[in-house]
Amino acid sequence: MVGVPQIWETIKKGVIAKLDASSPVVKALFWCSFNYKTFMSKNNLPGAGIFDGIVFSKVRELTGGRLRFTMNGASGISEDTRHFLSMVLAPMFAGYGLTETCANGALGCPLEYSPNSIGPVPAAVDVKLVSIPDIGYSTDAEVPQGEIWLKGVPIIKEYYDDPEETEKALTHDGWFKSGDIGEFDENGHLRVIDRVKNLVKTQGGEYIALEKLESVYRGTQTITNIMIYADSEHSRPIAVIMPNQTVLVEKIKGLGVDEHSMHYAPKVHSLILKDLQTAGKRSGLAGMEIVSDIVITDEEWTPLSGLVTATHKLNRKVIREKFKKEIDECLKNSP
């Protein structure tokens, strides 16, 4: 089963929501089984799946009960979500590629499972990392990092009738500049860190990776989708979010907030902001990566609304333009 990050996050949040509504005994059994399987899998010990048919069967029934593997594509997913679904649903692999590479780049392999990387590079292409010193990525570092360049038979030779873009994207000897930042793990598996275009310099002169932060914050129960915004005039980013209506309706019952106007309620604003900040700190984000404020939107982020693409990637330009007034107001009060 192949899906995009938003789909996997929705499945995870649905499982967690049902679990939270269960009895203390059920919750304890679930998390004990989860931690047991995590430990056994991490140490390559037999018997990791001993509780699959007892504890995790209800989760697996959501997809028919016969799912063997899942795969994430389109954009990055948080390590926490990938690990959670790999334990309770089915092992999750990732794929990396672009239209210009005919989807070739790197692909997870069941025989070489790597929980924190995409996977090995296929034989059809060559991949190398190229330093970008201006934004702090170097192939001479202890862990070499740089822009991912690809070359091989599946790689485009040119953009049709667009020599200017061709010159920007391709070198004279056929290397395609992906615009993605990557590194290789100890097994030679490719890991994508972020996009060059999505690295933003903050007021303090340090760069933050927008997609990295979004993958971390997207796992927060109170939101469905998120776009991180940062610029050189502020020291910390803000978040434009699509709230999780189902979760919020339950959470606001004791706050005295009407569900029909909760998007504008200060108590809801504080609740979501606190959840995001807690998630960021729990994931080990630096202080400059913790969001300082949020913009809550009351519109569905769908391809029909134009806020995301057909593959559910964020349409940053449209989101920024549509909520420009709210973003500007939010930035006035941000550090």
C-alpha positions as a printed NumPy array, in Angstrom:
array([[  0.   ,   0.   ,   0.   ],
       [  1.454,   3.324,  -1.114],
       [  0.509,   6.656,   0.45 ],
       [  1.607,  10.207,   1.193],
       [  2.561,  11.543,   4.665],
       [ -0.849,  13.097,   5.358],
       [ -2.557,   9.724,   4.824],
       [ -0.18 ,   7.937,   7.202],
       [ -0.499,  10.67 ,   9.822],
       [ -4.301,  10.413,   9.618],
       [ -4.164,   6.643,  10.154],
       [ -1.814,   7.033,  13.117],
       [ -3.953,   9.736,  14.724],
       [ -7.057,   7.59 ,  14.259],
       [ -5.403,   4.667,  16.029],
       [ -4.174,   6.886,  18.874],
       [ -7.62 ,   8.493,  19.271],
       [ -9.317,   5.092,  19.597],
       [ -6.615,   3.947,  21.987],
       [ -7.052,   7.032,  24.18 ],
       [-10.762,   6.224,  24.476],
       [-10.006,   2.668,  25.632],
       [ -9.695,   1.342,  29.167],
       [ -6.415,   1.674,  31.123],
       [ -5.873,  -2.085,  30.77 ],
       [ -6.143,  -1.977,  26.969],
       [ -3.825,   1.037,  26.759],
       [ -1.246,  -0.601,  29.017],
       [ -1.365,  -3.828,  26.989],
       [ -0.97 ,  -1.918,  23.717],
       [  2.03 ,   0.162,  24.782],
       [  3.744,  -2.747,  26.551],
       [  3.405,  -4.808,  23.36 ],
       [  4.583,  -1.859,  21.27 ],
       [  7.696,  -1.321,  23.415],
       [  8.421,  -5.059,  23.455],
       [  8.24 ,  -5.285,  19.657],
       [ 10.379,  -2.161,  19.289],
       [ 13.098,  -3.613,  21.515],
       [ 13.074,  -7.036,  19.825],
       [ 13.106,  -5.544,  16.318],
       [ 15.868,  -3.056,  17.126],
       [ 18.093,  -5.838,  18.45 ],
       [ 17.185,  -8.337,  15.687],
       [ 15.848, -10.84 ,  18.227],
       [ 13.297, -13.565,  17.346],
       [  9.714, -13.315,  18.529],
       [  9.163,  -9.638,  17.745],
       [  5.757, -10.336,  16.203],
       [  4.411, -12.525,  18.994],
       [  1.676, -10.001,  19.901],
       [  0.711,  -9.043,  16.329],
       [ -2.297, -11.348,  16.162],
       [ -3.462, -10.51 ,  19.677],
       [ -2.861,  -6.806,  20.238],
       [ -2.367,  -5.218,  16.81 ],
       [ -4.919,  -7.264,  14.828],
       [ -7.615,  -4.568,  15.176],
       [ -5.296,  -2.002,  13.601],
       [ -4.443,  -4.344,  10.737],
       [ -8.114,  -5.031,  10.075],
       [ -8.432,  -1.367,   9.054],
       [ -6.63 ,  -2.263,   5.815],
       [ -8.11 ,  -5.731,   5.369],
       [ -5.714,  -7.617,   7.632],
       [ -3.472,  -8.868,   4.814],
       [ -1.175,  -5.892,   4.339],
       [  2.488,  -6.962,   4.135],
       [  4.292,  -3.684,   3.401],
       [  3.508,   0.025,   3.213],
       [  5.394,   2.718,   1.323],
       [  5.62 ,   6.476,   1.799],
       [  6.209,   8.836,  -1.104],
       [  5.794,  12.446,  -2.304],
       [  7.532,  14.   ,   0.742],
       [  9.214,  13.184,   4.037],
       [  7.48 ,  11.545,   6.975],
       [  8.434,  11.816,  10.64 ],
       [ 10.525,   8.976,  12.057],
       [  8.026,   8.639,  14.903],
       [  5.083,   8.011,  12.552],
       [  7.071,   5.671,  10.337],
       [  8.178,   3.631,  13.346],
       [  4.687,   3.543,  14.886],
       [  3.012,   2.238,  11.727],
       [  5.849,  -0.21 ,  11.06 ],
       [  5.224,  -1.745,  14.472],
       [  1.408,  -1.856,  14.562],
       [  0.387,  -2.044,  10.873],
       [  3.143,  -3.252,   8.523],
       [  6.801,  -2.387,   7.821],
       [  6.988,   1.002,   6.096],
       [  9.431,   1.646,   3.295],
       [ 10.108,   4.872,   1.441],
       [ 10.799,   5.763,  -2.155],
       [ 12.654,   8.734,  -3.588],
       [ 12.648,   9.999,  -7.137],
       [ 11.564,  12.865,  -9.362],
       [  9.706,  13.249, -12.634],
       [ 13.051,  14.196, -14.198],
       [ 14.585,  10.882, -13.053],
       [ 11.617,   8.684, -14.05 ],
       [ 11.072,   8.074, -10.31 ],
       [ 14.592,   6.653,  -9.912],
       [ 16.642,   7.763,  -6.9  ],
       [ 16.445,   5.374,  -3.953],
       [ 14.038,   2.682,  -2.85 ],
       [ 13.478,   0.8  ,   0.387],
       [ 14.185,  -2.924,   0.195],
       [ 12.533,  -5.575,   2.447],
       [ 15.863,  -7.411,   2.694],
       [ 17.741,  -4.242,   3.667],
       [ 15.197,  -2.529,   5.895],
       [ 16.432,   0.762,   7.293],
       [ 14.012,   2.603,   9.62 ],
       [ 15.7  ,   6.011,   9.36 ],
       [ 16.716,   6.068,   5.681],
       [ 15.051,   5.606,   2.313],
       [ 17.137,   2.734,   1.011],
       [ 19.79 ,   1.77 ,  -1.55 ],
       [ 20.274,   3.501,  -4.896],
       [ 19.07 ,   1.429,  -7.898],
       [ 21.629,   0.222, -10.428],
       [ 20.076,   2.357, -13.174],
       [ 21.433,   5.609, -11.736],
       [ 24.526,   7.057, -10.114],
       [ 24.106,   9.398,  -7.152],
       [ 26.589,  11.808,  -5.609],
       [ 26.455,  14.567,  -3.02 ],
       [ 27.749,  18.044,  -3.842],
       [ 28.709,  20.547,  -1.137],
       [ 26.677,  23.737,  -0.676],
       [ 28.921,  25.761,   1.653],
       [ 26.609,  28.808,   1.647],
       [ 24.033,  26.923,   3.707],
       [ 26.413,  24.787,   5.733],
       [ 26.373,  21.447,   3.899],
       [ 29.717,  19.859,   3.072],
       [ 30.846,  16.483,   1.759],
       [ 34.015,  16.91 ,   3.834],
       [ 32.081,  16.874,   7.12 ],
       [ 32.164,  13.914,   9.51 ],
       [ 28.814,  12.905,   8.015],
       [ 29.036,  14.067,   4.376],
       [ 25.985,  16.058,   3.316],
       [ 25.136,  17.954,   0.169],
       [ 22.795,  18.401,  -2.772],
       [ 21.793,  15.135,  -4.426],
       [ 22.928,  14.901,  -8.046],
       [ 21.824,  11.992, -10.268],
       [ 23.076,  10.615, -13.568],
       [ 22.065,   7.655, -15.732],
       [ 19.819,   6.352, -18.487],
       [ 16.495,   7.334, -16.778],
       [ 17.594,  10.959, -16.281],
       [ 16.205,  13.62 , -18.615],
       [ 18.504,  15.178, -21.183],
       [ 16.682,  18.5  , -21.307],
       [ 13.46 ,  20.348, -20.538],
       [ 11.437,  20.582, -23.721],
       [ 11.875,  23.942, -25.399],
       [ 13.322,  25.494, -22.223],
       [ 17.104,  25.905, -22.519],
       [ 17.26 ,  28.265, -19.536],
       [ 15.817,  25.71 , -17.078],
       [ 17.881,  22.963, -18.7  ],
       [ 21.073,  24.907, -18.043],
       [ 20.076,  25.443, -14.399],
       [ 19.209,  21.805, -13.711],
       [ 21.76 ,  19.849, -15.765],
       [ 25.545,  19.981, -15.941],
       [ 27.398,  19.714, -19.237],
       [ 28.299,  16.087, -18.45 ],
       [ 24.737,  14.982, -17.637],
       [ 24.376,  15.316, -13.849],
       [ 20.886,  16.38 , -12.767],
       [ 20.715,  18.727,  -9.763],
       [ 17.762,  17.493,  -7.725],
       [ 17.5  ,  20.445,  -5.348],
       [ 17.304,  17.994,  -2.438],
       [ 19.786,  17.809,   0.442],
       [ 20.884,  14.309,   1.403],
       [ 23.349,  12.055,   3.159],
       [ 24.217,   8.347,   3.213],
       [ 23.916,   6.201,   6.338],
       [ 26.402,   3.549,   7.465],
       [ 24.773,   0.999,   5.11 ],
       [ 25.068,   3.237,   2.061],
       [ 21.345,   4.009,   2.098],
       [ 20.233,   7.451,   1.003],
       [ 18.537,   9.795,   3.457],
       [ 16.878,  13.031,   2.248],
       [ 17.16 ,  15.888,   4.733],
       [ 15.351,  18.729,   2.954],
       [ 14.966,  20.817,  -0.165],
       [ 17.456,  23.569,  -1.003],
       [ 14.538,  25.932,  -1.658],
       [ 13.004,  25.103,   1.712],
       [ 16.03 ,  26.113,   3.775],
       [ 15.382,  29.54 ,   5.278],
       [ 17.846,  31.818,   7.071],
       [ 16.423,  33.257,  10.284],
       [ 17.208,  36.541,  12.017],
       [ 20.077,  34.885,  13.894],
       [ 21.765,  33.867,  10.642],
       [ 21.036,  30.159,  11.095],
       [ 19.156,  28.02 ,   8.587],
       [ 16.076,  25.978,   9.386],
       [ 14.652,  23.194,   7.208],
       [ 10.934,  23.747,   6.629],
       [ 10.052,  20.21 ,   5.506],
       [ 11.938,  18.669,   8.406],
       [  9.939,  20.751,  10.881],
       [  6.658,  20.014,   9.108],
       [  7.263,  16.267,   9.263],
       [  7.82 ,  16.551,  13.025],
       [  4.867,  18.821,  13.802],
       [  2.451,  17.021,  11.459],
       [  2.255,  14.143,  13.929],
       [  0.564,  16.361,  16.541],
       [ -2.928,  15.096,  17.377],
       [ -4.655,  18.497,  17.234],
       [ -3.71 ,  19.278,  13.619],
       [ -4.326,  17.658,  10.251],
       [ -1.812,  19.569,   8.134],
       [  0.778,  22.285,   8.621],
       [  2.972,  24.757,   6.74 ],
       [  5.961,  26.282,   8.513],
       [  6.776,  29.899,   7.646],
       [ 10.07 ,  31.602,   8.48 ],
       [ 12.032,  34.606,   7.255],
       [ 15.182,  36.609,   7.96 ],
       [ 13.345,  39.213,  10.055],
       [ 12.33 ,  36.813,  12.819],
       [ 14.306,  34.443,  15.025],
       [ 11.721,  31.653,  15.122],
       [  9.164,  30.228,  12.677],
       [  5.384,  30.305,  12.86 ],
       [  2.945,  27.649,  11.671],
       [ -0.117,  27.862,   9.443],
       [ -2.272,  24.888,  10.357],
       [ -5.387,  22.988,   9.389],
       [ -6.872,  21.801,  12.709],
       [ -8.044,  18.268,  13.423],
       [-11.753,  18.909,  13.937],
       [-12.538,  15.502,  15.453],
       [ -9.824,  15.664,  18.09 ],
       [-10.459,  19.308,  18.964],
       [-14.196,  18.804,  19.468],
       [-13.362,  16.282,  22.185],
       [-10.611,  18.375,  23.749],
       [-12.656,  21.584,  24.04 ],
       [-15.573,  20.001,  25.901],
       [-14.176,  21.135,  29.223],
       [-12.995,  24.536,  27.998],
       [-16.38 ,  26.189,  27.536],
       [-15.754,  26.788,  23.829],
       [-18.407,  26.433,  21.135],
       [-17.241,  24.047,  18.42 ],
       [-18.657,  26.253,  15.664],
       [-16.405,  29.166,  16.625],
       [-13.42 ,  27.274,  17.999],
       [-11.117,  28.407,  15.166],
       [-11.153,  31.887,  16.677],
       [-11.121,  30.961,  20.373],
       [ -7.964,  32.002,  22.3  ],
       [ -8.179,  28.827,  24.41 ],
       [ -8.055,  26.649,  21.288],
       [ -5.189,  28.736,  19.916],
       [ -3.217,  28.184,  23.129],
       [ -4.057,  24.47 ,  23.19 ],
       [ -2.783,  23.825,  19.657],
       [  0.315,  26.002,  20.085],
       [  1.233,  24.174,  23.288],
       [  0.762,  20.786,  21.576],
       [  3.054,  21.824,  18.715],
       [  5.733,  23.201,  21.016],
       [  5.628,  20.067,  23.166],
       [  5.974,  17.865,  20.066],
       [  8.935,  19.921,  18.855],
       [ 10.763,  19.715,  22.168],
       [ 10.027,  15.993,  22.51 ],
       [ 11.548,  15.413,  19.059],
       [ 14.737,  17.248,  20.018],
       [ 14.273,  20.354,  17.866],
       [ 16.51 ,  23.322,  18.623],
       [ 15.036,  26.42 ,  20.264],
       [ 15.076,  28.336,  16.988],
       [ 13.01 ,  25.527,  15.381],
       [ 10.169,  25.686,  17.915],
       [  7.197,  27.587,  16.491],
       [  6.454,  30.846,  18.27 ],
       [  2.852,  31.258,  17.1  ],
       [  0.208,  29.785,  14.805],
       [ -2.41 ,  30.751,  12.241],
       [ -5.501,  28.528,  12.435],
       [ -7.32 ,  28.151,   9.117],
       [-10.966,  27.148,   8.749],
       [-10.72 ,  25.696,   5.251],
       [-10.006,  22.149,   4.08 ],
       [ -6.54 ,  21.723,   2.561],
       [ -7.402,  19.708,  -0.524],
       [ -6.385,  19.723,  -4.199],
       [ -9.817,  21.223,  -4.918],
       [ -9.095,  24.226,  -2.68 ],
       [ -5.647,  24.579,  -4.251],
       [ -3.857,  24.583,  -0.891],
       [ -2.203,  21.241,  -1.673],
       [ -1.291,  19.589,  -4.963],
       [ -2.828,  16.436,  -6.426],
       [ -0.187,  14.424,  -4.521],
       [ -0.996,  16.361,  -1.319],
       [  2.224,  18.369,  -1.294],
       [  1.882,  21.827,   0.225],
       [  1.195,  24.605,  -2.257],
       [  3.225,  27.123,  -0.27 ],
       [  2.66 ,  30.082,  -2.556],
       [ -1.126,  29.681,  -2.529],
       [ -1.221,  29.192,   1.257],
       [  0.944,  32.274,   1.832],
       [ -1.194,  34.406,  -0.465],
       [ -4.549,  33.164,   0.825],
       [ -3.667,  33.728,   4.48 ],
       [ -1.301,  36.682,   4.004],
       [ -3.276,  38.976,   6.308],
       [ -3.334,  36.409,   9.13 ],
       [  0.36 ,  35.539,   8.657],
       [  1.399,  39.204,   8.734],
       [ -0.644,  39.78 ,  11.889],
       [  0.889,  36.718,  13.513],
       [  4.431,  37.848,  12.652],
       [  3.884,  41.221,  14.331],
       [  3.781,  39.495,  17.705],
       [  6.514,  36.935,  16.978],
       [ 10.173,  37.215,  18.089]])
